Amino acid sequence: MSAELDRLVEVIAQLREHCPWMATLTHQSLLKYLIEESYELVEAIEESHPPAEVRGELGDILLQVVLHARLAEEAGEFVLADVVRGLTEKMVRRNQHVFTPSGELRSEFPATIEQIVTSWHQAKSSEKPERGRFEGIPATLPALALAQKSLQRVAEGFQNREAGAEQTARAEAEIQLGERLLELLRGSPDVDAERALRLAVRRMQESHHE
């Protein structure tokens, strides 16, 4: 790791030892901050905030990662280097169109996005062949994101078609979908839309259970 990252890890360790507030943090108590910081980064990117602001939001996300790793280290479970190593290995393993099994760059690469997506899914499936159709989709996702990811798993080949879609057509479809969703909510203002959609997704997943 770089000297800057090493220094950050050192600072967090010192704060955990000497700052009473930091000392009380747990994986569970940090979750709300991770969610808030993630939404702040999304907003900064979507609204084209200055690069310095995006950099700051990325730093806030990194802080959450380092904090969780520090808590795990204190519990004797793993350290940040293990997180980095595991991620690197996964990126190499899942991107067989770019890397050889040993991590070296291949001499040639796929020509199309469709080939890349196919290779990635094959590599991911080989890690856990018995993976269920909806496995890996967090149940705690916002209902709309949960529904979309679940439908993508049901609609085989969805990613391939989406990858080749024209940007203009996609933007137009986004506008139309937003209006339709808004109209649906307008027709049922007293219904808990989040709960209604989450229950519908659960019923759909159960009907497609493998």
C-alpha positions in Angstrom: 0.0 0.0 0.0 1.1 3.6 -0.6 2.5 5.8 2.2 -0.7 7.9 2.1 -2.9 4.8 2.7 -0.5 3.5 5.4 -0.7 6.9 7.2 -4.6 6.8 7.0 -4.6 3.3 8.5 -2.3 4.6 11.3 -4.5 7.6 12.0 -7.6 5.5 12.3 -5.9 3.1 14.6 -4.8 6.0 16.8 -8.3 7.5 16.8 -9.8 4.1 17.8 -7.4 4.1 20.8 -7.5 7.7 21.9 -10.9 9.1 20.8 -13.8 8.1 23.1 -16.4 8.5 20.3 -14.4 6.5 17.7 -13.8 3.8 20.3 -17.5 3.2 20.6 -18.0 2.5 16.9 -19.2 -0.9 15.7 -19.9 -2.5 12.3 -23.6 -2.0 13.0 -23.4 1.6 14.2 -21.3 2.5 11.1 -23.9 1.2 8.6 -26.0 4.4 8.6 -22.8 6.4 7.8 -21.9 4.1 4.9 -25.4 4.5 3.4 -25.4 8.3 3.8 -21.9 8.7 2.4 -22.8 6.5 -0.6 -25.8 8.7 -1.4 -23.7 11.8 -1.1 -21.2 10.4 -3.6 -24.0 9.6 -6.0 -25.4 13.1 -5.7 -22.0 14.6 -6.3 -21.5 12.6 -9.5 -25.0 13.0 -10.8 -25.0 16.7 -10.3 -21.5 17.2 -11.7 -20.0 18.7 -8.6 -16.4 20.0 -8.8 -13.7 17.3 -8.8 -12.6 18.4 -5.4 -16.0 17.6 -4.0 -16.2 14.2 -5.7 -12.7 13.5 -4.3 -13.9 14.4 -0.8 -16.9 12.1 -1.1 -14.7 9.2 -2.3 -12.5 9.9 0.8 -15.6 9.5 3.0 -16.4 6.2 1.4 -12.8 5.1 1.9 -13.0 6.1 5.5 -15.8 3.7 6.0 -13.8 0.8 4.4 -10.8 1.5 6.6 -12.9 1.8 9.7 -14.6 -1.5 9.1 -11.3 -3.2 8.4 -9.8 -1.7 11.6 -12.7 -3.2 13.6 -12.1 -6.6 12.0 -8.4 -6.3 12.8 -9.1 -5.5 16.4 -11.3 -8.6 16.5 -8.5 -10.7 15.0 -10.5 -11.5 11.8 -8.7 -9.7 9.0 -6.8 -6.5 8.1 -7.1 -4.0 5.3 -4.4 -5.6 3.3 -6.5 -8.8 3.2 -9.4 -6.8 1.8 -7.2 -5.3 -0.9 -5.6 -8.6 -1.8 -9.0 -10.3 -2.0 -10.4 -7.6 -4.3 -7.4 -7.8 -6.6 -7.6 -11.5 -6.8 -11.4 -11.3 -7.6 -10.8 -8.7 -10.3 -8.2 -10.9 -12.0 -10.4 -14.1 -11.6 -13.5 -12.5 -12.9 -11.9 -10.7 -15.9 -10.4 -13.6 -17.7 -10.8 -11.7 -21.0 -8.0 -9.3 -19.7 -5.9 -11.4 -17.4 -4.4 -14.9 -17.4 -5.0 -17.1 -14.3 -1.6 -15.9 -13.0 -2.6 -12.3 -13.3 -0.6 -11.4 -16.4 -2.1 -9.4 -19.2 -3.3 -11.4 -22.2 -1.8 -10.8 -25.6 -5.2 -10.0 -27.1 -8.6 -8.9 -25.8 -12.3 -9.3 -26.7 -13.6 -7.1 -29.4 -17.1 -6.5 -28.1 -18.9 -5.7 -24.9 -21.1 -8.8 -25.3 -18.0 -11.0 -25.2 -16.7 -9.2 -22.1 -20.1 -9.6 -20.3 -20.3 -13.3 -21.3 -16.7 -13.9 -20.0 -17.4 -12.1 -16.8 -20.5 -14.1 -16.0 -18.8 -17.4 -16.8 -16.0 -16.6 -14.5 -18.4 -15.5 -11.7 -20.5 -18.7 -12.2 -17.4 -20.9 -11.9 -16.7 -19.5 -8.4 -19.9 -21.0 -7.1 -21.7 -23.2 -9.6 -24.6 -23.8 -7.2 -25.4 -20.1 -6.9 -29.1 -19.5 -6.8 -30.7 -17.1 -9.4 -31.1 -14.3 -6.9 -28.1 -15.0 -4.7 -25.9 -12.0 -4.1 -28.8 -9.4 -4.4 -29.0 -7.7 -1.0 -32.5 -8.0 0.5 -31.9 -4.6 2.1 -31.6 -2.7 -1.2 -34.1 0.0 -1.8 -37.2 -1.7 -3.3 -36.8 -0.2 -6.8 -33.1 -1.3 -7.0 -34.1 -4.7 -5.6 -36.8 -5.1 -8.2 -34.6 -4.1 -11.1 -31.8 -6.4 -10.2 -34.1 -9.3 -9.7 -35.8 -8.7 -13.0 -32.4 -8.6 -14.7 -31.6 -12.0 -13.2 -34.9 -13.4 -14.5 -34.5 -11.8 -18.0 -31.6 -13.9 -19.4 -29.3 -11.9 -21.6 -30.6 -8.5 -20.2 -27.0 -7.2 -19.6 -25.9 -8.0 -23.2 -28.8 -6.1 -24.7 -28.4 -3.2 -22.3 -24.6 -2.9 -23.0 -25.2 -2.2 -26.6 -28.0 0.2 -26.2 -27.7 3.7 -27.7 -27.1 6.4 -25.1 -29.8 8.7 -26.5 -32.4 5.9 -26.5 -31.5 4.9 -23.0 -31.9 8.5 -21.8 -35.4 8.7 -23.4 -36.4 5.4 -21.9 -35.2 6.7 -18.5 -37.5 9.8 -18.8 -40.5 7.7 -19.8 -40.0 5.2 -17.0 -39.7 8.0 -14.5 -42.9 9.5 -15.6 -44.7 6.2 -15.5 -43.4 5.5 -12.0 -44.5 8.9 -10.8 -47.9 8.4 -12.2 -48.3 5.1 -10.4 -47.4 6.6 -7.1 -49.8 9.5 -7.7 -52.6 7.0 -8.1 -52.0 5.4 -4.7 -50.6 8.2 -2.4 -51.5 6.4 0.8 -49.9 3.1 0.0 -46.4 2.3 1.3 -44.8 2.0 -2.2 -41.5 0.7 -0.8 -43.2 -2.1 1.1 -45.6 -2.9 -1.8 -42.8 -3.2 -4.3 -40.6 -5.2 -1.9 -43.4 -7.7 -1.3 -44.0 -8.0 -5.0 -40.3 -8.7 -5.6 -40.4 -11.4 -2.9 -43.4 -13.1 -4.6 -41.6 -12.9 -8.0 -38.4 -14.4 -6.6 -40.3 -17.2 -4.9 -42.1 -18.0 -8.2 -38.7 -18.3 -9.9 -37.0 -20.1 -7.1 -34.5 -22.7 -8.3 
